[in-house]
Amino acid sequence: MYMGDDYKNPGKIELVRRIRGENNAALIALKIEKADDGYYHVCSAYFISQSEVDKKKQKKILKIVL
């Protein structure tokens, strides 16, 4: 699993995990500011290719966390 911040979306972090048996990964963008209801909310979630993961790693946007 990777975690990162692309700095283009202030206040949001990205969690990326490879999907077993697939050649892509799931990216989940989280807003790290607590909402009025006390929860943190998922801003978006989508699949990205391995080449997109590699590009983010090369730019040092993503760091390995697991």
PDB file as gemmi writes it, atoms N, CA and C in Angstrom:
CRYST1    1.000    1.000    1.000  90.00  90.00  90.00 P 1                      
ATOM      1  N   MET A   1       0.853  -1.169   0.000  1.00  0.00           N  
ATOM      2  CA  MET A   1       0.000   0.000   0.000  1.00  0.00           C  
ATOM      3  C   MET A   1       0.898   1.230   0.000  1.00  0.00           C  
ATOM      4  N   TYR A   2       0.429   2.266  -0.677  1.00  0.00           N  
ATOM      5  CA  TYR A   2       1.145   3.536  -0.744  1.00  0.00           C  
ATOM      6  C   TYR A   2       0.262   4.637  -0.173  1.00  0.00           C  
ATOM      7  N   MET A   3       0.915   5.672   0.307  1.00  0.00           N  
ATOM      8  CA  MET A   3       0.207   6.848   0.804  1.00  0.00           C  
ATOM      9  C   MET A   3       0.947   8.062   0.272  1.00  0.00           C  
ATOM     10  N   GLY A   4       0.192   9.099  -0.110  1.00  0.00           N  
ATOM     11  CA  GLY A   4       0.865  10.265  -0.649  1.00  0.00           C  
ATOM     12  C   GLY A   4      -0.002  11.493  -0.717  1.00  0.00           C  
ATOM     13  N   ASP A   5       0.632  12.567  -1.165  1.00  0.00           N  
ATOM     14  CA  ASP A   5      -0.013  13.868  -1.328  1.00  0.00           C  
ATOM     15  C   ASP A   5       0.538  14.472  -2.604  1.00  0.00           C  
ATOM     16  N   ASP A   6      -0.331  14.703  -3.579  1.00  0.00           N  
ATOM     17  CA  ASP A   6       0.161  15.269  -4.847  1.00  0.00           C  
ATOM     18  C   ASP A   6       0.251  16.791  -4.824  1.00  0.00           C  
ATOM     19  N   TYR A   7      -0.079  17.407  -3.720  1.00  0.00           N  
ATOM     20  CA  TYR A   7       0.037  18.855  -3.506  1.00  0.00           C  
ATOM     21  C   TYR A   7      -0.859  19.691  -4.414  1.00  0.00           C  
ATOM     22  N   LYS A   8      -1.571  19.060  -5.340  1.00  0.00           N  
ATOM     23  CA  LYS A   8      -2.495  19.785  -6.211  1.00  0.00           C  
ATOM     24  C   LYS A   8      -3.856  19.941  -5.542  1.00  0.00           C  
ATOM     25  N   ASN A   9      -4.120  19.106  -4.535  1.00  0.00           N  
ATOM     26  CA  ASN A   9      -5.395  19.116  -3.826  1.00  0.00           C  
ATOM     27  C   ASN A   9      -5.138  19.299  -2.338  1.00  0.00           C  
ATOM     28  N   PRO A  10      -4.974  20.532  -1.885  1.00  0.00           N  
ATOM     29  CA  PRO A  10      -4.662  20.770  -0.478  1.00  0.00           C  
ATOM     30  C   PRO A  10      -5.697  20.145   0.457  1.00  0.00           C  
ATOM     31  N   GLY A  11      -5.200  19.557   1.559  1.00  0.00           N  
ATOM     32  CA  GLY A  11      -6.083  18.966   2.539  1.00  0.00           C  
ATOM     33  C   GLY A  11      -6.529  17.555   2.213  1.00  0.00           C  
ATOM     34  N   LYS A  12      -6.007  16.977   1.123  1.00  0.00           N  
ATOM     35  CA  LYS A  12      -6.393  15.619   0.737  1.00  0.00           C  
ATOM     36  C   LYS A  12      -5.145  14.751   0.651  1.00  0.00           C  
ATOM     37  N   ILE A  13      -5.304  13.485   1.036  1.00  0.00           N  
ATOM     38  CA  ILE A  13      -4.233  12.517   0.866  1.00  0.00           C  
ATOM     39  C   ILE A  13      -4.750  11.390  -0.015  1.00  0.00           C  
ATOM     40  N   GLU A  14      -3.818  10.653  -0.603  1.00  0.00           N  
ATOM     41  CA  GLU A  14      -4.164   9.537  -1.469  1.00  0.00           C  
ATOM     42  C   GLU A  14      -3.682   8.240  -0.841  1.00  0.00           C  
ATOM     43  N   LEU A  15      -4.524   7.225  -0.866  1.00  0.00           N  
ATOM     44  CA  LEU A  15      -4.151   5.872  -0.489  1.00  0.00           C  
ATOM     45  C   LEU A  15      -4.258   5.023  -1.745  1.00  0.00           C  
ATOM     46  N   VAL A  16      -3.218   4.267  -2.050  1.00  0.00           N  
ATOM     47  CA  VAL A  16      -3.190   3.457  -3.263  1.00  0.00           C  
ATOM     48  C   VAL A  16      -2.821   2.031  -2.878  1.00  0.00           C  
ATOM     49  N   ARG A  17      -3.574   1.098  -3.394  1.00  0.00           N  
ATOM     50  CA  ARG A  17      -3.288  -0.311  -3.133  1.00  0.00           C  
ATOM     51  C   ARG A  17      -3.458  -1.104  -4.414  1.00  0.00           C  
ATOM     52  N   ARG A  18      -2.496  -1.977  -4.675  1.00  0.00           N  
ATOM     53  CA  ARG A  18      -2.606  -2.862  -5.833  1.00  0.00           C  
ATOM     54  C   ARG A  18      -3.725  -3.860  -5.613  1.00  0.00           C  
ATOM     55  N   ILE A  19      -4.357  -4.246  -6.700  1.00  0.00           N  
ATOM     56  CA  ILE A  19      -5.446  -5.214  -6.643  1.00  0.00           C  
ATOM     57  C   ILE A  19      -4.904  -6.558  -7.115  1.00  0.00           C  
ATOM     58  N   ARG A  20      -5.016  -7.544  -6.268  1.00  0.00           N  
ATOM     59  CA  ARG A  20      -4.487  -8.875  -6.566  1.00  0.00           C  
ATOM     60  C   ARG A  20      -5.114  -9.425  -7.839  1.00  0.00           C  
ATOM     61  N   GLY A  21      -4.269  -9.925  -8.734  1.00  0.00           N  
ATOM     62  CA  GLY A  21      -4.750 -10.527  -9.967  1.00  0.00           C  
ATOM     63  C   GLY A  21      -5.051  -9.516 -11.065  1.00  0.00           C  
ATOM     64  N   GLU A  22      -4.852  -8.251 -10.804  1.00  0.00           N  
ATOM     65  CA  GLU A  22      -5.123  -7.207 -11.799  1.00  0.00           C  
ATOM     66  C   GLU A  22      -3.834  -6.433 -12.068  1.00  0.00           C  
ATOM     67  N   ASN A  23      -3.797  -5.737 -13.192  1.00  0.00           N  
ATOM     68  CA  ASN A  23      -2.636  -4.910 -13.519  1.00  0.00           C  
ATOM     69  C   ASN A  23      -2.954  -3.444 -13.251  1.00  0.00           C  
ATOM     70  N   ASN A  24      -3.711  -3.190 -12.196  1.00  0.00           N  
ATOM     71  CA  ASN A  24      -4.007  -1.811 -11.825  1.00  0.00           C  
ATOM     72  C   ASN A  24      -4.131  -1.723 -10.313  1.00  0.00           C  
ATOM     73  N   ALA A  25      -4.452  -0.570  -9.834  1.00  0.00           N  
ATOM     74  CA  ALA A  25      -4.542  -0.327  -8.399  1.00  0.00           C  
ATOM     75  C   ALA A  25      -5.758   0.549  -8.138  1.00  0.00           C  
ATOM     76  N   ALA A  26      -6.200   0.546  -6.901  1.00  0.00           N  
ATOM     77  CA  ALA A  26      -7.300   1.421  -6.493  1.00  0.00           C  
ATOM     78  C   ALA A  26      -6.694   2.630  -5.790  1.00  0.00           C  
ATOM     79  N   LEU A  27      -7.162   3.823  -6.138  1.00  0.00           N  
ATOM     80  CA  LEU A  27      -6.735   5.053  -5.490  1.00  0.00           C  
ATOM     81  C   LEU A  27      -7.934   5.622  -4.753  1.00  0.00           C  
ATOM     82  N   ILE A  28      -7.736   5.961  -3.486  1.00  0.00           N  
ATOM     83  CA  ILE A  28      -8.791   6.570  -2.678  1.00  0.00           C  
ATOM     84  C   ILE A  28      -8.256   7.906  -2.184  1.00  0.00           C  
ATOM     85  N   ALA A  29      -8.961   8.981  -2.490  1.00  0.00           N  
ATOM     86  CA  ALA A  29      -8.578  10.312  -2.029  1.00  0.00           C  
ATOM     87  C   ALA A  29      -9.396  10.640  -0.782  1.00  0.00           C  
ATOM     88  N   LEU A  30      -8.712  11.004   0.288  1.00  0.00           N  
ATOM     89  CA  LEU A  30      -9.366  11.337   1.550  1.00  0.00           C  
ATOM     90  C   LEU A  30      -9.128  12.781   1.906  1.00  0.00           C  
ATOM     91  N   LYS A  31     -10.150  13.441   2.397  1.00  0.00           N  
ATOM     92  CA  LYS A  31      -9.992  14.782   2.929  1.00  0.00           C  
ATOM     93  C   LYS A  31      -9.662  14.616   4.404  1.00  0.00           C  
ATOM     94  N   ILE A  32      -8.601  15.241   4.862  1.00  0.00           N  
ATOM     95  CA  ILE A  32      -8.137  15.001   6.215  1.00  0.00           C  
ATOM     96  C   ILE A  32      -8.671  16.022   7.223  1.00  0.00           C  
ATOM     97  N   GLU A  33      -9.660  16.770   6.809  1.00  0.00           N  
ATOM     98  CA  GLU A  33     -10.324  17.724   7.698  1.00  0.00           C  
ATOM     99  C   GLU A  33     -11.603  17.075   8.221  1.00  0.00           C  
ATOM    100  N   LYS A  34     -11.804  17.132   9.519  1.00  0.00           N  
ATOM    101  CA  LYS A  34     -12.982  16.495  10.111  1.00  0.00           C  
ATOM    102  C   LYS A  34     -14.235  17.277   9.730  1.00  0.00           C  
ATOM    103  N   ALA A  35     -15.260  16.560   9.269  1.00  0.00           N  
ATOM    104  CA  ALA A  35     -16.535  17.172   8.897  1.00  0.00           C  
ATOM    105  C   ALA A  35     -17.343  17.475  10.158  1.00  0.00           C  
ATOM    106  N   ASP A  36     -18.396  18.250   9.993  1.00  0.00           N  
ATOM    107  CA  ASP A  36     -19.246  18.619  11.129  1.00  0.00           C  
ATOM    108  C   ASP A  36     -19.820  17.401  11.851  1.00  0.00           C  
ATOM    109  N   ASP A  37     -20.018  16.300  11.119  1.00  0.00           N  
ATOM    110  CA  ASP A  37     -20.568  15.100  11.741  1.00  0.00           C  
ATOM    111  C   ASP A  37     -19.510  14.275  12.472  1.00  0.00           C  
ATOM    112  N   GLY A  38     -18.242  14.758  12.476  1.00  0.00           N  
ATOM    113  CA  GLY A  38     -17.169  14.086  13.192  1.00  0.00           C  
ATOM    114  C   GLY A  38     -16.416  13.036  12.390  1.00  0.00           C  
ATOM    115  N   TYR A  39     -16.809  12.840  11.142  1.00  0.00           N  
ATOM    116  CA  TYR A  39     -16.183  11.832  10.305  1.00  0.00           C  
ATOM    117  C   TYR A  39     -15.290  12.472   9.253  1.00  0.00           C  
ATOM    118  N   TYR A  40     -14.380  11.659   8.722  1.00  0.00           N  
ATOM    119  CA  TYR A  40     -13.589  12.036   7.560  1.00  0.00           C  
ATOM    120  C   TYR A  40     -14.258  11.382   6.355  1.00  0.00           C  
ATOM    121  N   HIS A  41     -14.308  12.045   5.232  1.00  0.00           N  
ATOM    122  CA  HIS A  41     -15.055  11.555   4.087  1.00  0.00           C  
ATOM    123  C   HIS A  41     -14.145  11.218   2.916  1.00  0.00           C  
ATOM    124  N   VAL A  42     -14.540  10.201   2.153  1.00  0.00           N  
ATOM    125  CA  VAL A  42     -13.843   9.848   0.924  1.00  0.00           C  
ATOM    126  C   VAL A  42     -14.249  10.854  -0.142  1.00  0.00           C  
ATOM    127  N   CYS A  43     -13.267  11.502  -0.749  1.00  0.00           N  
ATOM    128  CA  CYS A  43     -13.544  12.499  -1.792  1.00  0.00           C  
ATOM    129  C   CYS A  43     -13.763  11.819  -3.134  1.00  0.00           C  
ATOM    130  N   SER A  44     -12.960  10.810  -3.418  1.00  0.00           N  
ATOM    131  CA  SER A  44     -13.120  10.071  -4.663  1.00  0.00           C  
ATOM    132  C   SER A  44     -12.370   8.753  -4.562  1.00  0.00           C  
ATOM    133  N   ALA A  45     -12.741   7.839  -5.413  1.00  0.00           N  
ATOM    134  CA  ALA A  45     -12.075   6.540  -5.487  1.00  0.00           C  
ATOM    135  C   ALA A  45     -12.163   6.067  -6.925  1.00  0.00           C  
ATOM    136  N   TYR A  46     -11.066   5.565  -7.451  1.00  0.00           N  
ATOM    137  CA  TYR A  46     -11.048   5.102  -8.829  1.00  0.00           C  
ATOM    138  C   TYR A  46      -9.842   4.211  -9.049  1.00  0.00           C  
ATOM    139  N   PHE A  47      -9.818   3.517 -10.175  1.00  0.00           N  
ATOM    140  CA  PHE A  47      -8.699   2.659 -10.532  1.00  0.00           C  
ATOM    141  C   PHE A  47      -7.655   3.472 -11.272  1.00  0.00           C  
ATOM    142  N   ILE A  48      -6.398   3.133 -11.032  1.00  0.00           N  
ATOM    143  CA  ILE A  48      -5.297   3.713 -11.800  1.00  0.00           C  
ATOM    144  C   ILE A  48      -4.403   2.568 -12.262  1.00  0.00           C  
ATOM    145  N   SER A  49      -3.708   2.790 -13.360  1.00  0.00           N  
ATOM    146  CA  SER A  49      -2.843   1.750 -13.919  1.00  0.00           C  
ATOM    147  C   SER A  49      -1.531   1.670 -13.136  1.00  0.00           C  
ATOM    148  N   GLN A  50      -0.827   0.566 -13.345  1.00  0.00           N  
ATOM    149  CA  GLN A  50       0.474   0.414 -12.699  1.00  0.00           C  
ATOM    150  C   GLN A  50       1.429   1.503 -13.162  1.00  0.00           C  
ATOM    151  N   SER A  51       1.327   1.927 -14.425  1.00  0.00           N  
ATOM    152  CA  SER A  51       2.218   2.991 -14.906  1.00  0.00           C  
ATOM    153  C   SER A  51       1.933   4.313 -14.187  1.00  0.00           C  
ATOM    154  N   GLU A  52       0.670   4.568 -13.842  1.00  0.00           N  
ATOM    155  CA  GLU A  52       0.344   5.778 -13.077  1.00  0.00           C  
ATOM    156  C   GLU A  52       0.907   5.683 -11.658  1.00  0.00           C  
ATOM    157  N   VAL A  53       0.837   4.491 -11.058  1.00  0.00           N  
ATOM    158  CA  VAL A  53       1.436   4.286  -9.731  1.00  0.00           C  
ATOM    159  C   VAL A  53       2.939   4.551  -9.815  1.00  0.00           C  
ATOM    160  N   ASP A  54       3.585   3.986 -10.845  1.00  0.00           N  
ATOM    161  CA  ASP A  54       5.030   4.167 -11.011  1.00  0.00           C  
ATOM    162  C   ASP A  54       5.402   5.638 -11.194  1.00  0.00           C  
ATOM    163  N   LYS A  55       4.609   6.381 -11.964  1.00  0.00           N  
ATOM    164  CA  LYS A  55       4.879   7.811 -12.162  1.00  0.00           C  
ATOM    165  C   LYS A  55       4.787   8.576 -10.848  1.00  0.00           C  
ATOM    166  N   LYS A  56       3.771   8.267 -10.047  1.00  0.00           N  
ATOM    167  CA  LYS A  56       3.607   8.938  -8.757  1.00  0.00           C  
ATOM    168  C   LYS A  56       4.759   8.584  -7.813  1.00  0.00           C  
ATOM    169  N   LYS A  57       5.247   7.352  -7.893  1.00  0.00           N  
ATOM    170  CA  LYS A  57       6.392   6.956  -7.076  1.00  0.00           C  
ATOM    171  C   LYS A  57       7.648   7.693  -7.523  1.00  0.00           C  
ATOM    172  N   GLN A  58       7.854   7.812  -8.841  1.00  0.00           N  
ATOM    173  CA  GLN A  58       9.032   8.508  -9.371  1.00  0.00           C  
ATOM    174  C   GLN A  58       9.026   9.987  -8.984  1.00  0.00           C  
ATOM    175  N   LYS A  59       7.846  10.595  -8.949  1.00  0.00           N  
ATOM    176  CA  LYS A  59       7.728  12.001  -8.562  1.00  0.00           C  
ATOM    177  C   LYS A  59       7.779  12.188  -7.051  1.00  0.00           C  
ATOM    178  N   LYS A  60       7.900  11.063  -6.323  1.00  0.00           N  
ATOM    179  CA  LYS A  60       7.943  11.054  -4.859  1.00  0.00           C  
ATOM    180  C   LYS A  60       6.641  11.544  -4.233  1.00  0.00           C  
ATOM    181  N   ILE A  61       5.535  11.344  -4.962  1.00  0.00           N  
ATOM    182  CA  ILE A  61       4.205  11.659  -4.436  1.00  0.00           C  
ATOM    183  C   ILE A  61       3.755  10.546  -3.503  1.00  0.00           C  
ATOM    184  N   LEU A  62       4.053   9.293  -3.877  1.00  0.00           N  
ATOM    185  CA  LEU A  62       3.622   8.150  -3.066  1.00  0.00           C  
ATOM    186  C   LEU A  62       4.801   7.568  -2.304  1.00  0.00           C  
ATOM    187  N   LYS A  63       4.532   7.167  -1.083  1.00  0.00           N  
ATOM    188  CA  LYS A  63       5.518   6.493  -0.226  1.00  0.00           C  
ATOM    189  C   LYS A  63       4.930   5.145   0.170  1.00  0.00           C  
ATOM    190  N   ILE A  64       5.759   4.132   0.293  1.00  0.00           N  
ATOM    191  CA  ILE A  64       5.312   2.809   0.724  1.00  0.00           C  
ATOM    192  C   ILE A  64       5.008   2.859   2.213  1.00  0.00           C  
ATOM    193  N   VAL A  65       3.805   2.370   2.594  1.00  0.00           N  
ATOM    194  CA  VAL A  65       3.444   2.325   4.006  1.00  0.00           C  
ATOM    195  C   VAL A  65       3.208   0.906   4.488  1.00  0.00           C  
ATOM    196  N   LEU A  66       2.976  -0.042   3.622  1.00  0.00           N  
ATOM    197  CA  LEU A  66       2.802  -1.453   4.001  1.00  0.00           C  
ATOM    198  C   LEU A  66       3.548  -2.335   3.062  1.00  0.00           C  
TER     199      LEU A  66                                                      
END                                                                             
